[in-house]
Amino acid sequence: MANASSTSINRHDTHSTTAQGGTWTTKRIAVTALFCALAAICTLFLEFPLLPGVEWLKYDPSGIIALVAGFAFGPAVGAIVSILPYCVHFATATGVYGVIMAVLATFSLVMPASLIYKRNTTFKGAVIGMVVGAVVCLAACIVGNLVVTPFFAGMPVEAVVALIVPALLPFNIIKIAVNCVVTALIYKPVTKALAD
């Protein structure tokens, strides 16, 4: 029974469209557009602050969508879904600053995770990919805040440094953890539905 279950899991994992390589089928383009639309809706309507006192640090579930897209359709689709949906914010109050930080956070999580998963399309590969992606993302977010926030928000670097431990680290750790845990829970059902 265990062998049959293991075979089923492996068959399901390798059935993902990462096996298509660089082929852009009509279905792949359509699903990529769907993922982008869902992520854009998340960034516009489902964002909310996670920590009191730093309401400008907002979470939205678009990172989950980008991770699922990267696992199901490969790093190229993951990259597209990590970038395009945030372009809608050029016309919102968050503007260029918000777009840069959102893309940086999502891209730095999704790309390492989906690249590793592409080489090892098992649950273990997904977990390893998300752990590596989480570390890269956390580092990228801290460095990004130190470089980008003073330029766009007019805050001195010292003020940003003072926010790292009480605000930036916990916010990004919670955000990354939520994205990875939810992705681990929903990835297989979603990809199975897409494959049917």
C-alpha positions as CSV (number, residue, x, y, z in Angstrom):
1,M,0.0,0.0,0.0
2,A,2.8,2.4,0.9
3,N,4.5,1.7,-2.5
4,A,1.3,2.4,-4.4
5,S,0.9,5.7,-2.5
6,S,4.5,6.7,-3.2
7,T,4.1,5.8,-6.8
8,S,1.0,7.9,-7.0
9,I,2.7,10.9,-5.4
10,N,5.7,10.7,-7.7
11,R,3.4,10.3,-10.8
12,H,1.4,13.3,-9.8
13,D,4.5,15.4,-9.2
14,T,6.1,14.6,-12.5
15,H,2.8,15.2,-14.2
16,S,3.2,18.9,-13.7
17,T,3.7,21.0,-16.7
18,T,7.3,21.7,-15.8
19,A,7.9,18.7,-18.0
20,Q,7.0,20.8,-21.0
21,G,10.2,22.7,-20.7
22,G,10.2,25.8,-22.7
23,T,7.1,24.9,-24.8
24,W,4.4,27.6,-24.5
25,T,1.2,25.8,-25.3
26,T,-2.1,27.7,-25.5
27,K,-3.2,26.1,-22.2
28,R,0.1,27.3,-20.6
29,I,-0.4,30.8,-21.8
30,A,-4.1,30.9,-20.7
31,V,-3.3,29.5,-17.2
32,T,-0.4,32.0,-16.8
33,A,-2.8,34.8,-17.6
34,L,-5.2,33.4,-15.1
35,F,-2.5,33.2,-12.4
36,C,-1.5,36.8,-13.2
37,A,-5.1,38.0,-12.9
38,L,-5.6,36.2,-9.6
39,A,-2.4,37.6,-8.2
40,A,-3.4,41.1,-9.3
41,I,-6.7,40.8,-7.6
42,C,-5.0,39.7,-4.4
43,T,-2.6,42.7,-4.5
44,L,-5.5,45.2,-5.0
45,F,-8.2,43.8,-2.8
46,L,-6.8,41.3,-0.3
47,E,-3.9,43.1,1.3
48,F,-3.9,43.9,5.0
49,P,-1.3,44.8,7.7
50,L,0.1,41.9,9.8
51,L,1.8,43.9,12.6
52,P,0.4,46.7,14.8
53,G,2.3,50.0,14.5
54,V,3.6,49.3,11.0
55,E,0.4,49.3,8.9
56,W,2.4,50.2,5.8
57,L,3.8,46.7,5.8
58,K,0.9,44.8,4.2
59,Y,0.5,41.1,3.3
60,D,-1.5,39.7,0.4
61,P,-1.6,36.1,-0.8
62,S,-0.3,36.8,-4.3
63,G,3.0,35.1,-3.3
64,I,1.1,31.8,-2.9
65,I,-0.3,32.1,-6.4
66,A,3.2,32.8,-7.8
67,L,4.7,29.9,-6.0
68,V,2.0,27.5,-7.2
69,A,2.5,28.8,-10.8
70,G,6.3,28.3,-10.5
71,F,5.9,24.8,-9.3
72,A,3.1,23.8,-11.8
73,F,4.5,25.5,-14.9
74,G,8.1,26.1,-14.2
75,P,10.4,29.1,-13.3
76,A,9.5,31.1,-16.4
77,V,5.8,31.2,-15.5
78,G,6.8,31.8,-11.8
79,A,8.8,34.8,-12.9
80,I,6.0,36.3,-15.0
81,V,3.5,35.8,-12.1
82,S,6.0,37.4,-9.7
83,I,6.3,40.5,-11.8
84,L,3.3,41.4,-14.0
85,P,0.5,41.5,-11.4
86,Y,2.3,44.2,-9.4
87,C,2.4,46.5,-12.4
88,V,-1.2,47.6,-11.6
89,H,0.3,49.4,-8.6
90,F,2.0,52.0,-10.8
91,A,-1.5,53.6,-10.8
92,T,-2.1,53.3,-7.0
93,A,-0.8,55.1,-4.0
94,T,2.0,52.6,-3.5
95,G,3.5,53.5,-6.9
96,V,7.0,52.6,-8.0
97,Y,8.2,51.9,-4.4
98,G,5.5,49.4,-3.8
99,V,6.0,47.7,-7.1
100,I,9.8,47.4,-6.6
101,M,9.4,45.9,-3.1
102,A,6.6,43.6,-4.0
103,V,8.4,42.2,-7.0
104,L,11.6,41.8,-5.1
105,A,9.9,39.9,-2.3
106,T,7.9,37.6,-4.6
107,F,10.6,37.0,-7.2
108,S,13.3,36.2,-4.6
109,L,11.1,33.5,-3.1
110,V,9.5,32.0,-6.2
111,M,12.6,31.7,-8.4
112,P,14.9,29.6,-6.1
113,A,11.9,27.5,-5.1
114,S,10.7,26.8,-8.6
115,L,14.3,26.2,-10.0
116,I,15.0,23.6,-7.3
117,Y,11.6,22.0,-7.7
118,K,12.2,21.8,-11.5
119,R,15.2,19.6,-10.8
120,N,13.5,17.5,-8.1
121,T,9.7,17.3,-8.7
122,T,8.9,15.6,-5.4
123,F,7.4,17.0,-2.2
124,K,10.9,16.9,-0.7
125,G,12.1,19.0,-3.6
126,A,9.3,21.5,-3.1
127,V,10.1,21.8,0.6
128,I,13.8,22.3,0.0
129,G,13.0,24.8,-2.7
130,M,10.8,26.8,-0.4
131,V,13.3,26.7,2.4
132,V,16.1,28.1,0.1
133,G,13.6,30.6,-1.4
134,A,12.7,31.7,2.1
135,V,16.3,32.4,3.1
136,V,16.9,34.3,-0.2
137,C,13.7,36.2,0.1
138,L,14.3,37.3,3.7
139,A,17.8,38.5,2.8
140,A,16.5,40.3,-0.3
141,C,13.7,42.0,1.6
142,I,16.0,43.3,4.3
143,V,18.6,44.6,1.8
144,G,15.9,46.0,-0.4
145,N,14.4,47.9,2.5
146,L,17.8,49.3,3.3
147,V,18.4,50.4,-0.3
148,V,15.0,51.3,-1.6
149,T,13.1,52.6,1.4
150,P,15.4,55.5,2.1
151,F,15.3,56.6,-1.5
152,F,11.5,56.5,-2.0
153,A,10.2,57.1,1.5
154,G,12.7,59.8,2.5
155,M,13.7,57.8,5.6
156,P,17.3,57.9,6.8
157,V,19.1,54.5,6.6
158,E,19.4,54.6,10.4
159,A,15.6,54.7,10.8
160,V,15.3,51.7,8.5
161,V,18.0,49.8,10.4
162,A,16.1,50.5,13.6
163,L,13.0,48.8,12.1
164,I,14.7,45.6,11.1
165,V,14.3,43.6,14.3
166,P,11.0,44.9,15.6
167,A,9.2,45.1,12.3
168,L,10.9,44.0,9.0
169,L,12.2,40.6,10.2
170,P,9.0,39.5,11.9
171,F,6.8,40.8,9.1
172,N,8.8,39.0,6.4
173,I,9.2,35.8,8.4
174,I,5.4,35.6,8.9
175,K,4.7,36.5,5.3
176,I,7.1,33.9,3.9
177,A,5.9,31.2,6.3
178,V,2.3,31.8,5.4
179,N,3.1,31.7,1.7
180,C,5.1,28.5,1.9
181,V,2.8,26.6,4.3
182,V,-0.3,27.4,2.3
183,T,1.5,26.5,-1.0
184,A,2.5,23.1,0.5
185,L,-1.1,22.5,1.4
186,I,-2.8,23.5,-1.8
187,Y,-0.2,22.8,-4.5
188,K,-1.2,19.2,-5.3
189,P,-5.0,19.7,-5.4
190,V,-4.5,22.8,-7.6
191,T,-2.1,21.2,-10.1
192,K,-4.3,18.1,-10.2
193,A,-7.3,20.3,-11.1
194,L,-5.2,22.0,-13.8
195,A,-4.0,18.7,-15.2
196,D,-7.6,17.3,-15.6
